[in-house]
């Protein structure tokens, strides 16, 4: 999520070689001399540079280019030489004021910041010849469109380490995306599959001295601790091992087999569960999903970037026609946004024996009214979308917990919708349904929703 959009701003302006009036040009002679129009073009260029200071920090803005041209509608070779500088790095051209003739030759996406006929006409032309183009009325539009394009770049720069038993589909997720190539070819996100047992050599390399300070900090922040403290360090060792293995394979997202890991009895022997690893990873900005669930991991990657906050994922159940329940043991603490105050938590044990730390977090501390739910279908081309309000949180002493009760307009219909997607739901705080629809248009996936 440290990736930036590299943007080349070009300020177009039509000037003229001398004064005349006609059907497309009228005014006062004093304002229509070459000197007056050059002065106006210079002022427009300076104003554009000032406006760009309000652009989102997700953009690495290259120096703006003064792209003025005269009534021949031909941009000089000198200007194009500037445009071509660092061309391979540029994510999109930002055209301001007037269009840039023949810019389409470079086959780069074009964003036009111009409130009027010039911008929408240029965008429509670009799209008609198969060129990606967007129009912005103001800086707010630019920042919204840039964020959507930034999310797409984040996903394309994601490489997920998925620890697997090798069976496909897995026992726990029959609805899983079975071909990772669907994800790579459509969105650029890579899936690196390795045997789930490979992580334990990394875990053996993690010392108590490395893991203990992290464990003690988490225990120290807990309002109520019910996990064996001497075993909790093993959860932290697994988390650190996962990060080391991700570094070895140049990955920045994570998932692991769960049912198959459990039946190997290795967690029983080593006294850990992977739940805490997922929670900690997400608070650091890394998508981290349970059970090799690529549908949820893909949705989580998109949704965490869209909202700039970590996600929860869990199993849905219909409590009533207007109430959905979701439970799992993987909440994060920065659910209200990275850089905001973490949520309070209790640290309980997943198992009756007292091993396997899990965070118990109250989602009614949501600063916003709504939460957004998402999951991809097995073909990775459609996102299920839902919206609701968390009414209460409940906790279970063992197994997957917390439980979150979510008010929805049609929980029954939502559960029927999931028959085309599978069960795990990714949840983020806030209503991001509109933004996810925009992202879907740009990234090329469909949206299915119940009235949102």
C-alpha positions in Angstrom: 0.0 0.0 0.0 3.0 2.3 -0.2 2.7 2.2 -4.0 2.1 5.6 -5.7 0.4 6.5 -9.0 2.9 8.2 -11.3 1.0 11.0 -13.1 2.2 13.3 -15.9 0.2 16.5 -15.9 -0.1 18.4 -19.2 -1.7 21.8 -19.4 -3.1 22.4 -22.8 -3.9 25.9 -24.1 -5.0 27.1 -27.5 -3.3 30.4 -28.5 -3.3 32.1 -31.9 -0.8 33.6 -34.2 -2.7 36.9 -34.7 -6.0 38.6 -34.1 -9.2 37.7 -35.9 -12.8 36.9 -35.1 -15.2 34.3 -36.5 -17.7 31.6 -35.7 -15.5 30.0 -33.0 -13.6 33.0 -31.8 -15.0 36.3 -30.5 -14.0 38.9 -28.0 -12.0 42.1 -27.7 -8.9 42.7 -29.7 -6.8 43.7 -26.7 -7.5 40.2 -25.2 -6.8 38.3 -28.5 -3.3 39.4 -29.5 -0.6 36.8 -29.3 1.0 38.6 -26.4 -2.3 38.7 -24.4 -3.1 35.0 -25.1 0.4 33.9 -24.2 0.0 35.8 -20.9 -3.3 34.1 -20.3 -1.8 30.7 -21.1 1.1 31.4 -18.7 -1.4 32.3 -16.0 -3.5 29.2 -16.6 -0.4 27.0 -16.4 0.6 28.6 -13.0 -3.0 28.2 -11.7 -2.9 24.5 -12.7 0.3 24.0 -10.9 -1.3 25.5 -7.7 -4.4 23.3 -8.1 -2.2 20.2 -8.3 -0.9 20.9 -4.8 -4.4 19.7 -3.6 -4.0 16.3 -5.3 -4.1 13.1 -3.2 -0.8 12.0 -1.7 -1.5 8.7 -3.5 -0.1 10.4 -6.6 3.6 11.0 -7.4 3.1 14.0 -9.5 5.7 14.5 -12.2 6.5 18.1 -13.3 3.7 19.7 -15.2 4.2 20.3 -18.9 3.1 23.5 -20.6 1.4 22.1 -23.7 0.2 25.2 -25.5 -0.3 25.2 -29.3 -1.7 27.4 -32.0 -4.5 27.3 -34.5 -2.8 24.6 -36.5 -3.7 22.3 -33.6 -0.3 20.7 -33.7 1.7 20.2 -30.5 5.4 20.8 -31.0 8.0 18.1 -31.0 9.7 19.8 -28.0 6.5 19.4 -25.9 6.2 15.7 -27.0 9.8 15.1 -26.0 8.9 16.3 -22.5 5.8 14.1 -22.5 7.9 11.1 -23.4 10.3 11.5 -20.5 9.9 8.7 -18.0 7.0 7.4 -20.1 7.4 3.8 -18.9 6.7 4.9 -15.3 3.5 6.9 -16.1 0.2 5.5 -14.9 -1.9 8.1 -16.6 -1.8 11.5 -18.3 -3.6 14.3 -16.5 -4.8 16.7 -19.1 -5.8 20.1 -17.8 -7.6 23.1 -19.5 -7.5 22.0 -23.2 -7.0 18.6 -24.8 -3.6 17.6 -26.2 -4.0 16.6 -29.9 -2.6 13.1 -30.7 -1.9 12.2 -27.1 -3.8 9.0 -27.8 -0.8 7.7 -29.8 0.8 6.6 -26.5 -2.1 4.3 -25.5 -1.9 5.5 -21.9 -5.0 6.1 -19.7 -6.1 9.8 -19.8 -7.7 11.7 -17.0 -9.1 15.1 -18.1 -9.5 17.8 -15.5 -11.8 20.3 -17.2 -15.3 21.3 -16.2 -17.1 21.7 -19.5 -17.5 20.4 -23.1 -13.8 20.1 -23.8 -13.2 17.4 -21.1 -16.2 15.2 -21.8 -15.7 15.4 -25.5 -12.1 14.3 -25.3 -13.0 11.5 -22.9 -15.7 10.2 -25.2 -13.3 10.3 -28.2 -10.7 8.4 -26.3 -13.1 5.7 -25.2 -14.5 5.4 -28.7 -11.1 4.3 -29.9 -10.5 1.9 -27.0 -8.5 4.2 -24.8 -9.1 4.3 -21.1 -10.3 7.8 -20.2 -12.0 9.7 -17.3 -13.3 13.2 -16.9 -13.0 15.4 -13.7 -15.0 18.5 -13.0 -12.8 19.6 -10.1 -10.0 18.4 -7.7 -12.5 16.3 -5.7 -13.3 14.3 -8.8 -9.6 14.0 -9.6 -8.8 12.6 -6.1 -11.8 10.2 -6.3 -10.8 8.8 -9.7 -7.1 8.7 -8.7 -8.0 6.7 -5.6 -9.9 4.1 -7.7 -6.9 3.8 -10.1 -4.6 3.6 -7.1 -6.6 0.7 -5.7 -6.2 -1.1 -9.0 -2.5 -0.5 -8.9 -2.3 -1.8 -5.3 -4.0 -5.0 -6.3 -1.8 -5.4 -9.3 1.2 -5.1 -7.0 -0.1 -7.7 -4.6 1.7 -11.0 -4.4 0.1 -13.4 -1.9 1.8 -16.2 -0.1 -0.8 -19.0 0.3 0.2 -22.0 2.4 -1.7 -25.0 1.1 -2.3 -28.7 1.7 -2.6 -29.0 -2.1 -6.2 -30.2 -2.5 -8.4 -28.1 -4.6 -11.0 -27.2 -3.6 -10.1 -27.3 0.0 -12.3 -29.2 2.5 -13.5 -26.0 4.2 -14.0 -23.8 1.1 -15.7 -25.7 -1.7 -16.6 -22.4 -3.4 -12.9 -21.2 -3.5 -11.4 -19.7 -6.7 -9.8 -22.9 -7.9 -7.6 -21.3 -10.6 -5.3 -18.5 -9.3 -4.6 -17.6 -12.9 -8.0 -16.1 -13.1 -6.9 -13.6 -10.4 -3.5 -12.8 -12.1 -4.8 -12.5 -15.6 -7.8 -10.2 -14.6 -6.3 -8.1 -11.9 -2.5 -8.6 -11.8 -2.5 -10.1 -8.3 -0.2 -13.1 -8.0 -0.8 -16.2 -5.8 2.3 -18.0 -4.6 1.4 -21.5 -3.3 3.7 -23.3 -0.9 3.2 -26.4 1.3 1.7 -25.3 4.6 4.4 -27.3 6.5 7.2 -25.2 5.0 6.6 -22.4 7.4 7.7 -24.3 10.5 11.4 -24.2 9.7 11.0 -20.4 9.8 9.0 -20.6 13.0 11.9 -22.7 14.5 14.3 -19.9 13.7 12.3 -17.3 15.7 13.8 -16.9 19.1 11.9 -16.2 22.4 13.8 -12.9 22.6 12.3 -11.8 19.3 8.8 -12.8 20.0 8.4 -12.0 23.7 8.3 -8.2 23.5 5.5 -8.4 20.9 3.6 -10.9 23.0 4.0 -8.8 26.2 2.9 -5.6 24.4 -0.3 -7.3 23.2 -1.0 -8.9 26.6 -0.3 -5.5 28.3 -2.9 -3.8 26.2 -5.6 -6.4 26.9 -8.6 -5.5 29.1 -9.0 -9.2 30.0 -6.6 -12.0 29.3 -7.6 -15.6 29.2 -4.8 -17.2 27.1 -1.9 -19.1 28.5 0.8 -16.4 28.4 3.6 -19.0 28.0 1.9 -20.4 25.0 0.8 -17.1 23.5 4.4 -16.5 22.4 4.0 -19.4 19.9 1.2 -17.4 18.1 3.7 -14.5 17.7 6.4 -16.9 16.5 4.0 -18.1 13.8 3.3 -14.5 12.8 7.0 -13.6 12.6 7.7 -16.8 10.6 4.9 -15.8 8.1 6.5 -12.4 7.7 9.9 -13.9 7.1 8.6 -16.4 4.6 6.7 -13.6 2.8 10.0 -11.7 2.6 11.8 -14.7 1.1 9.2 -15.1 -1.6 8.7 -11.3 -2.1 5.0 -11.4 -1.0 2.8 -8.8 0.7 -0.4 -10.8 1.5 -0.9 -14.0 3.3 -3.3 -17.0 3.7 -2.9 -20.5 5.1 -4.8 -23.8 5.1 -6.9 -24.1 8.3 -8.8 -27.4 8.3 -5.8 -29.3 6.9 -3.4 -27.5 9.3 -5.6 -28.5 12.2 -5.9 -32.2 11.2 -2.1 -32.4 10.9 -2.1 -31.8 14.7 0.9 -29.5 14.4 -1.0 -26.6 16.1 -1.8 -29.0 19.0 1.8 -30.0 19.3 3.2 -26.5 19.0 0.3 -24.8 20.9 -0.7 -22.1 18.5 -3.4 -21.1 16.0 -2.9 -18.7 13.0 -5.7 -16.3 14.1 -3.5 -13.8 15.8 -1.2 -13.7 12.7 -4.1 -12.6 10.5 -5.2 -9.9 12.9 -1.7 -8.4 13.3 -1.0 -8.6 9.5 -4.1 -6.7 8.6 -3.3 -4.0 11.2 0.0 -3.5 9.3 -1.8 -3.2 6.0 -1.2 -6.7 4.7 -4.3 -8.6 3.4 -4.3 -11.8 5.5 -7.2 -14.3 5.0 -8.2 -17.5 6.6 -8.4 -21.0 5.0 -6.8 -20.4 1.6 -10.0 -18.5 0.7 -8.9 -16.7 -2.4 -12.4 -15.2 -2.9 -12.2 -13.5 0.4 -8.5 -12.6 0.0 -9.1 -10.9 -3.3 -12.1 -9.0 -1.9 -10.0 -8.1 1.2 -7.1 -6.7 -0.9 -9.5 -4.4 -2.8 -11.6 -3.4 0.2 -8.7 -2.7 2.5 -7.1 -0.4 -0.1 -10.4 1.2 -0.9 -11.2 2.0 2.7 -7.6 2.5 4.0 -8.5 0.3 6.9 -8.2 -3.4 7.8 -11.0 -5.9 7.3 -12.6 -8.7 9.3 -13.8 -11.9 7.6 -16.1 -14.5 9.0 -18.9 -17.0 8.6 -22.5 -15.6 8.0 -25.7 -16.9 9.5 -29.2 -15.6 9.2 -30.6 -14.8 12.6 -33.9 -13.2 11.2 -35.1 -11.7 8.0 -33.3 -8.5 9.0 -30.4 -9.8 11.0 -27.2 -11.4 9.9 -24.6 -12.8 12.2 -20.9 -13.1 11.3 -18.3 -14.8 13.4 -14.6 -15.6 13.2 -11.5 -15.0 15.4 -9.7 -12.5 13.2 -10.7 -8.9 14.0 -8.1 -6.1 13.7 -7.7 -3.1 15.9 -7.4 -0.3 13.4 -10.9 -1.0 12.0 -11.8 2.7 12.0 -8.8 3.5 9.8 -5.0 3.3 9.7 -3.6 6.0 11.8 -6.7 6.2 14.0 -7.1 5.1 17.6 -7.1 1.3 17.9 -10.1 -0.4 19.3 -10.0 -1.8 22.8 -9.7 -5.6 23.0 -9.7 -8.7 25.2 -7.2 -11.5 24.6 -8.9 -14.9 25.0 -7.9 -18.4 23.9 -9.2 -20.2 20.9 -8.9 -23.6 22.6 -10.2 -25.0 25.8 -6.6 -25.9 26.7 -5.7 -22.2 26.6 -3.6 -21.9 23.5 -4.3 -19.9 20.4 -4.8 -16.2 21.1 -7.7 -14.4 19.7 -8.8 -10.7 19.9 -12.2 -10.0 21.2 -13.2 -6.6 19.8 -16.5 -4.7 20.1 -17.6 -3.6 16.6 -20.2 -1.2 18.0 -17.2 1.1 18.4 -17.6 1.8 14.7 -17.2 5.5 14.1 -19.6 5.2 11.1 -23.1 4.0 10.8 -22.6 1.2 8.3 -20.4 -1.7 7.5 -19.8 -3.1 4.0 -19.6 -6.8 3.2 -17.9 -8.3 0.2 -16.8 -11.6 -1.4 -15.9 -12.7 -5.0 -17.5 -15.6 -6.8 -15.6 -18.8 -7.8 -14.9 -17.3 -11.2 -13.3 -14.2 -9.7 -15.4 -11.9 -12.0 -18.2 -10.7 -9.7 -18.2 -9.2 -6.2 -21.1 -9.8 -3.8 -21.9 -6.6 -2.0 -23.8 -6.0 1.1 -24.3 -3.2 3.7 -25.6 -3.2 7.3 -25.3 -1.8 10.8 -23.6 -3.7 13.7 -26.1 -3.7 16.5 -24.2 -5.8 19.1 -21.1 -7.9 19.6 -20.9 -11.2 21.5 -18.0 -13.4 22.6 -17.6 -17.2 23.0 -15.0 -18.6 25.4 -13.6 -21.0 22.8 -13.5 -21.5 19.0 -14.4 -18.8 16.4 -15.4 -15.6 18.2 -16.4 -12.7 18.2 -19.9 -12.8 16.9 -21.3 -9.6 15.2 -25.0 -9.0 14.7 -25.7 -6.9 11.7 -29.0 -5.3 10.8 -29.7 -5.6 7.0 -32.7 -4.7 4.9 -33.0 -8.2 3.6 -30.7 -10.7 5.4 -32.6 -13.7 4.0 -32.2 -12.4 0.4 -28.5 -11.7 1.1 -27.9 -15.3 2.2 -29.6 -16.5 -1.0 -27.3 -14.1 -2.9 -24.3 -15.8 -1.4 -25.3 -19.1 -3.0 -23.4 -17.8 -6.0 -20.4 -16.7 -4.0 -19.7 -18.9 -1.0 -19.7 -18.2 2.7 -16.8 -16.1 4.2 -17.7 -12.4 4.2 -15.1 -9.6 4.3 -16.3 -6.7 6.4 -15.0 -3.2 6.6 -16.3 -0.2 8.7 -18.1 2.4 6.6 -20.4 2.4 3.5 -18.1 1.8 0.6 -20.7 0.4 -1.8 -20.5 3.4 -4.2 -16.7 3.4 -4.3 -16.6 -0.4 -4.9 -19.0 0.0 -7.8 -16.6 2.6 -9.2 -13.7 0.2 -8.7 -15.6 -2.6 -10.3 -16.1 -0.5 -13.5 -12.4 0.4 -13.6 -11.1 -3.1 -12.7 -13.7 -5.0 -14.8 -15.6 -7.0 -12.3 -19.4 -7.1 -11.9 -21.3 -6.2 -8.7 -24.3 -8.2 -7.3 -26.1 -6.7 -4.4 -29.4 -6.7 -2.5 -30.6 -3.1 -2.8 -27.3 -1.2 -2.1 
